[in-house]
Amino acid sequence: MGINKKYKECMNELLKDLENEFMKILSNPKLDKKQKNLLTKPLVTKKQILLNTLDALNLVDKESEK
């Protein structure tokens, strides 16, 4: 279970980094709406993959406790 905790901590750090990058893109006045959309879509996808992985790890933890 220690490994899962390390994975969760690492993924939370990655989520924070993605959110920071996302906010930098949104706050950039030089980019128009289309450019912002093109740059943020991959970040949203990455975030969803990380969230799904965290959910899977939580399910594994619950099952291992049974």
NORBELHU-V913276 format. One record per residue. N is the residue number from 1. OMEGA is omega in whole degrees, -180 to 180 (* if undefined). Layout:
N|OMEGA + N|OMEGA
This chain:
1|177 + 2|180 + 3|179 + 4|179 + 5|178 + 6|178 + 7|-179 + 8|179 + 9|179 + 10|-180 + 11|176 + 12|176 + 13|178 + 14|178 + 15|178 + 16|179 + 17|178 + 18|180 + 19|177 + 20|179 + 21|179 + 22|-179 + 23|176 + 24|180 + 25|-178 + 26|-177 + 27|-180 + 28|-177 + 29|-178 + 30|-178 + 31|175 + 32|-174 + 33|-179 + 34|179 + 35|179 + 36|-180 + 37|179 + 38|-179 + 39|-176 + 40|-179 + 41|178 + 42|179 + 43|178 + 44|178 + 45|178 + 46|180 + 47|-180 + 48|177 + 49|178 + 50|179 + 51|177 + 52|178 + 53|177 + 54|177 + 55|180 + 56|178 + 57|177 + 58|177 + 59|179 + 60|178 + 61|-180 + 62|-180 + 63|-179 + 64|179 + 65|-179 + 66|*
